[in-house]
């Protein structure tokens, strides 16, 4: 009888290998190994030109990564996620546009750009406003105290560029980003000057809640 039990026990133990419980664990392991969706990122959002005469047109250009949905406030037209795209706007008055990008994980990034409508057109023969700063954006315009915020900027044809307050060294490059953390609501200002003395500036407000 003892010799007969040996094979029976061996068969039962063997049947347990790779059984439903083990397969369930393997399936659970595969679920845990699925990478989380990346948070959306606004790589650029700017107006060109940043100032127009009444009835004038400007371009709003944007680029996003990891976004499944993009929208503009105030709405101009339906937007699609894109690495680089521009749309035309004709604001009746100075307008602050907010670009919002939503990711598959439900998180949202936002950036602002302002188109200023001047009271009157420039005088005949006057030099047009310089467009040295291509973009000046933040990964979010609302953040918790101490939460990392990525600032991106780009200039072209600039002889010098400065950031106020000086949170990070800036250079005369067409694209650069840095990450910082703010303790209170801050308005950043990027100033650039060209070789002929022309000047350009953009501001970016980040609210700390």
C-alpha positions as CSV (number, residue, x, y, z in Angstrom):
1,X,0.0,0.0,0.0
2,X,2.8,2.4,0.8
3,X,4.4,1.8,-2.6
4,X,1.0,2.5,-4.3
5,X,0.6,5.8,-2.5
6,X,4.0,7.2,-3.8
7,X,3.0,7.6,-7.4
8,X,-0.5,9.0,-6.5
9,X,1.1,11.7,-4.3
10,X,3.6,12.5,-7.0
11,X,0.8,12.9,-9.6
12,X,-1.2,15.3,-7.3
13,X,1.8,17.5,-6.7
14,X,2.7,17.5,-10.4
15,X,-0.8,18.5,-11.3
16,X,-0.5,21.5,-9.0
17,X,2.5,22.9,-10.9
18,X,1.4,25.5,-13.4
19,X,-2.2,25.3,-12.2
20,X,-4.9,28.0,-12.0
21,X,-3.3,29.7,-9.0
22,X,0.1,30.0,-10.5
23,X,-1.3,31.2,-13.8
24,X,-3.3,33.9,-11.9
25,X,0.0,35.0,-10.3
26,X,1.7,35.2,-13.7
27,X,-1.2,37.2,-15.1
28,X,-1.0,39.6,-12.1
29,X,2.8,40.0,-12.6
30,X,2.1,40.9,-16.2
31,X,-0.4,43.5,-15.1
32,X,2.0,45.1,-12.7
33,X,4.7,45.3,-15.3
34,X,2.6,47.6,-17.6
35,X,4.3,51.1,-17.6
36,X,2.2,54.0,-16.4
37,X,1.0,56.5,-19.0
38,X,3.3,59.5,-19.3
39,X,2.0,62.9,-18.1
40,X,1.2,65.4,-20.9
41,X,3.8,68.1,-21.6
42,X,3.5,71.4,-23.4
43,X,6.8,72.0,-25.2
44,X,5.9,75.3,-26.7
45,X,3.1,77.9,-26.8
46,X,3.6,81.4,-28.1
47,X,2.0,84.2,-30.1
48,X,3.6,85.7,-33.2
49,X,3.5,88.6,-33.2
50,X,2.6,89.2,-29.6
51,X,1.1,92.7,-30.4
52,X,-1.2,93.7,-33.2
53,X,-3.2,96.7,-34.3
54,X,-7.0,96.5,-34.1
55,X,-8.2,94.0,-36.7
56,X,-4.7,92.5,-37.0
57,X,-4.0,88.8,-37.1
58,X,-1.5,86.8,-35.0
59,X,-0.4,83.1,-35.0
60,X,-0.7,81.0,-31.9
61,X,1.8,78.2,-32.1
62,X,1.9,75.2,-29.9
63,X,3.5,71.8,-29.4
64,X,2.6,69.0,-27.0
65,X,3.9,65.5,-26.0
66,X,2.0,62.7,-24.3
67,X,-1.4,64.4,-24.8
68,X,-4.6,62.8,-25.9
69,X,-6.6,66.0,-25.9
70,X,-5.8,69.7,-26.5
71,X,-8.0,72.7,-26.1
72,X,-7.7,76.5,-26.2
73,X,-9.4,79.0,-24.0
74,X,-11.1,81.1,-25.3
75,X,-11.9,78.6,-28.0
76,X,-10.9,79.5,-31.5
77,X,-11.2,76.1,-33.2
78,X,-10.9,72.5,-32.3
79,X,-7.2,71.5,-31.7
80,X,-5.4,68.2,-32.1
81,X,-2.3,67.0,-30.3
82,X,0.8,68.0,-32.4
83,X,4.5,68.5,-32.0
84,X,4.3,71.8,-33.9
85,X,1.2,73.6,-35.2
86,X,0.0,77.1,-35.5
87,X,-3.5,78.6,-35.8
88,X,-4.6,82.1,-36.8
89,X,-6.4,84.4,-34.3
90,X,-7.9,87.9,-34.7
91,X,-8.6,89.2,-31.2
92,X,-10.8,92.2,-30.8
93,X,-9.0,93.3,-27.7
94,X,-5.9,92.2,-25.7
95,X,-6.5,88.5,-25.0
96,X,-4.9,85.9,-22.7
97,X,-5.0,82.5,-24.4
98,X,-4.7,79.3,-22.3
99,X,-3.6,76.1,-23.9
100,X,-4.6,72.9,-22.0
101,X,-3.2,69.5,-22.7
102,X,-4.8,66.4,-21.1
103,X,-3.0,63.0,-20.9
104,X,-4.3,59.4,-20.8
105,X,-3.5,59.4,-17.1
106,X,-6.0,62.2,-16.5
107,X,-3.5,64.8,-15.6
108,X,-3.4,68.2,-17.3
109,X,-0.8,70.8,-18.3
110,X,-1.5,74.4,-19.2
111,X,0.4,77.4,-20.6
112,X,-0.5,80.9,-21.4
113,X,0.2,83.4,-24.3
114,X,-1.0,87.0,-24.5
115,X,-1.8,88.8,-27.7
116,X,-1.9,92.6,-27.1
117,X,-4.1,94.7,-29.3
118,X,-2.6,98.2,-29.5
119,X,-4.8,101.3,-29.3
120,X,-3.6,102.3,-32.8
121,X,-1.4,101.0,-35.6
122,X,2.3,102.0,-35.6
123,X,3.1,105.3,-37.3
124,X,4.1,105.2,-40.9
125,X,7.8,104.4,-41.2
126,X,8.1,103.2,-37.6
127,X,10.0,100.0,-37.1
128,X,7.8,96.9,-36.3
129,X,8.1,95.4,-32.8
130,X,10.9,92.9,-32.6
131,X,10.1,89.2,-32.4
132,X,13.1,87.7,-30.8
133,X,11.5,85.5,-28.2
134,X,9.9,82.5,-30.0
135,X,8.2,81.0,-26.9
136,X,8.2,81.2,-23.2
137,X,6.1,78.4,-21.5
138,X,5.6,76.4,-18.3
139,X,4.6,72.8,-17.9
140,X,1.8,74.1,-15.6
141,X,0.6,77.5,-14.7
142,X,-0.8,76.4,-11.3
143,X,1.3,74.4,-8.9
144,X,1.5,73.3,-5.3
145,X,4.1,74.9,-3.1
146,X,7.5,73.3,-3.9
147,X,6.1,71.3,-6.8
148,X,8.5,71.1,-9.8
149,X,7.6,73.2,-12.8
150,X,9.4,73.0,-16.1
151,X,10.1,76.3,-17.9
152,X,10.9,76.3,-21.6
153,X,12.0,79.2,-23.8
154,X,13.5,79.9,-27.1
155,X,15.0,83.0,-28.8
156,X,16.3,83.7,-32.2
157,X,18.7,86.5,-33.3
158,X,19.2,87.6,-29.7
159,X,22.5,89.2,-28.5
160,X,21.4,88.9,-24.8
161,X,18.6,87.4,-22.8
162,X,17.7,87.7,-19.1
163,X,15.2,86.1,-16.8
164,X,13.5,88.0,-13.9
165,X,13.6,86.8,-11.1
166,X,16.8,84.9,-12.0
167,X,15.7,81.4,-11.1
168,X,18.1,79.8,-13.6
169,X,20.8,81.0,-16.0
170,X,19.4,81.6,-19.5
171,X,21.2,81.6,-22.8
172,X,20.7,82.9,-26.4
173,X,19.5,79.5,-27.7
174,X,16.5,78.5,-29.8
175,X,15.2,76.0,-27.3
176,X,16.1,75.2,-23.7
177,X,14.2,74.0,-20.6
178,X,14.9,74.0,-16.9
179,X,13.0,72.8,-13.8
180,X,12.4,74.9,-10.7
181,X,10.1,74.9,-7.7
182,X,8.3,78.0,-6.4
183,X,7.2,78.9,-2.9
184,X,4.7,81.5,-3.9
185,X,2.9,82.9,-6.9
186,X,5.4,84.3,-9.3
187,X,5.4,86.3,-12.6
188,X,8.4,85.5,-14.7
189,X,9.7,87.9,-17.3
190,X,12.0,87.0,-20.1
191,X,13.8,89.9,-21.9
192,X,15.8,89.6,-25.0
193,X,17.8,92.2,-27.1
194,X,19.0,92.0,-30.6
195,X,22.3,93.0,-32.2
196,X,20.7,96.3,-33.5
197,X,19.3,97.2,-30.1
198,X,15.8,95.9,-30.7
199,X,14.1,94.5,-27.7
200,X,11.4,91.9,-26.9
201,X,9.9,90.6,-23.7
202,X,7.3,88.0,-22.5
203,X,5.9,87.3,-19.1
204,X,4.6,84.1,-17.6
205,X,2.6,83.9,-14.4
206,X,2.7,80.7,-12.2
207,X,0.1,80.6,-9.4
208,X,1.2,78.6,-6.3
209,X,-1.7,77.3,-4.3
